[in-house]
Amino acid sequence: MSVDLNGLVLNNPVTVASGTFGFGREYGEYIDLNKIGAIAVKGLTLEERQGNPTPRVVETPMGMLNSVGLQNPGVDYFIKEELPYLSSYDTKIIANINGNTIYEYCKLAEKLSNTAVDALELNISCPNVKEGGVAFGRDPDMVYKVTKKVKENTDKYLIVKLSPNVADIKEIGASAESGGANCLSLINTLIGMGIDIEKQKPILARGIGGLSGPAVKPVAVRMVYEVSKAVNIPIIGMGGIMNYQDAVEFFLAGAWTVAVGTANFVNPMVSIEILEGIEEYLKRKGYSSIKALVGQLKF
Ligand SMILES: Cc1cc2nc3c(=O)[nH]c(=O)nc-3n(C[C@H](O)[C@H](O)[C@H](O)COP(=O)(O)O)c2cc1C
């Protein structure tokens, strides 16, 4: 079940998505974290952030809307207080980094370079902050520039996380690849809104938020399919994966690895169950490795 993402070797191809697994501690009580291929930690910023005002999370018929706004204790706290805990497990640690400027992304990369983190995930796709985030992720030139600059400031394996809120995600993926990304992860949340008809106000305090969960899966599978045809680097596929069947769709579409997000809130054991389901599927279909399944869509 191990998978080599051209330099980052995971014990298995089931990882957890940033912002849905904290720094691992809460889930460590329920599952053996050694059984997770990689843990992408909550989005980190240079300084501590309180996030957006509440309400900032709401359920939708097929998922959820969130506008958490990158609440986190800051990168220095993470390195000192959270990383040692995570490093005690046999899983890869992905630091999700978020800046308002290229300088901030580079500074974060620099700070994490001499730590036990295995990879950086450049979040240029967060819809829940005023500056930075998706503003970077929408412009191919900016994606190229920020990727290249961060790459110059770190020896760590670099993943660039793409936003689905763009006209042509293939172009953005290709820019990240040209800038030196080792891998792409997609998708982040789709911008959405919910309205309370009695109060006649938006449900989320900030008005808009990011949609995740089963509702976004067909969009995510299509985007993984398209991007996998446009680049030559590995892809971590995510968006609405609730069970092993969903995960297999992503592998067939061209993802080398998957990430489980919103489903963790429903069932903290789900990533392990998905891993077992994939193993059983591979046996049933006669595949000798997960790699053999990647991109095998008959179309
Ligand atoms: C509550 C919440 C917080 C999130 N925080 C982050 C974050 O800090 N950084 C990031 O790159 N993505 C963040 N995401 C996006 C997820 O990592 C993932 O890309 C997205 O939710 C799609 O996967 P899913 O449908 O399986 O949840 C967050 C998602 C949710 C639901």
The ligand as an SDF file (V2000), in Angstrom:
LIG
                    3D

 31 33  0  0  0  0  0  0  0  0999 V2000
  -13.6350   23.2300    8.7790 C   0  0  0  0  0  0  0  0  0  0  0  0
  -12.6520   23.1790    7.6430 C   0  0  0  0  0  0  0  0  0  0  0  0
  -11.4240   23.8350    7.7730 C   0  0  0  0  0  0  0  0  0  0  0  0
  -10.4990   23.8160    6.7180 C   0  0  0  0  0  0  0  0  0  0  0  0
   -9.2920   24.4340    6.8890 N   0  0  0  0  0  0  0  0  0  0  0  0
   -8.3540   24.3670    5.8830 C   0  0  0  0  0  0  0  0  0  0  0  0
   -7.0480   24.9290    6.0600 C   0  0  0  0  0  0  0  0  0  0  0  0
   -6.6970   25.4640    7.1200 O   0  0  0  0  0  0  0  0  0  0  0  0
   -6.1790   24.8450    5.0100 N   0  0  0  0  0  0  0  0  0  0  0  0
   -6.5120   24.2320    3.8220 C   0  0  0  0  0  0  0  0  0  0  0  0
   -5.6930   24.1770    2.9020 O   0  0  0  0  0  0  0  0  0  0  0  0
   -7.7390   23.6600    3.6510 N   0  0  0  0  0  0  0  0  0  0  0  0
   -8.6530   23.7230    4.6320 C   0  0  0  0  0  0  0  0  0  0  0  0
   -9.8840   23.1210    4.4630 N   0  0  0  0  0  0  0  0  0  0  0  0
  -10.1990   22.4300    3.1900 C   0  0  0  0  0  0  0  0  0  0  0  0
   -9.9760   20.9130    3.2830 C   0  0  0  0  0  0  0  0  0  0  0  0
   -8.6230   20.6080    3.5710 O   0  0  0  0  0  0  0  0  0  0  0  0
  -10.3920   20.2190    1.9430 C   0  0  0  0  0  0  0  0  0  0  0  0
   -9.5910   20.7280    0.9000 O   0  0  0  0  0  0  0  0  0  0  0  0
  -11.8480   20.4350    1.5900 C   0  0  0  0  0  0  0  0  0  0  0  0
  -12.6570   20.4570    2.7420 O   0  0  0  0  0  0  0  0  0  0  0  0
  -12.3920   19.3770    0.6090 C   0  0  0  0  0  0  0  0  0  0  0  0
  -12.3720   18.0770    1.1560 O   0  0  0  0  0  0  0  0  0  0  0  0
  -13.6330   17.3990    1.9250 P   0  0  0  0  0  0  0  0  0  0  0  0
  -14.8430   17.6340    1.0750 O   0  0  0  0  0  0  0  0  0  0  0  0
  -13.2730   15.9720    2.0730 O   0  0  0  0  0  0  0  0  0  0  0  0
  -13.7420   18.1070    3.2330 O   0  0  0  0  0  0  0  0  0  0  0  0
  -10.8210   23.1360    5.5040 C   0  0  0  0  0  0  0  0  0  0  0  0
  -12.0640   22.4810    5.3990 C   0  0  0  0  0  0  0  0  0  0  0  0
  -12.9680   22.4810    6.4380 C   0  0  0  0  0  0  0  0  0  0  0  0
  -14.2700   21.7430    6.2720 C   0  0  0  0  0  0  0  0  0  0  0  0
  1  2  1  0
  2  3  1  0
  2 30  2  0
  3  4  2  0
  4  5  1  0
  4 28  1  0
  5  6  2  0
  6  7  1  0
  6 13  1  0
  7  8  2  0
  7  9  1  0
  9 10  1  0
 10 11  2  0
 10 12  1  0
 12 13  2  0
 13 14  1  0
 14 15  1  0
 14 28  1  0
 15 16  1  0
 16 17  1  0
 16 18  1  0
 18 19  1  0
 18 20  1  0
 20 21  1  0
 20 22  1  0
 22 23  1  0
 23 24  1  0
 24 25  2  0
 24 26  1  0
 24 27  1  0
 28 29  2  0
 29 30  1  0
 30 31  1  0
M  END
$$$$
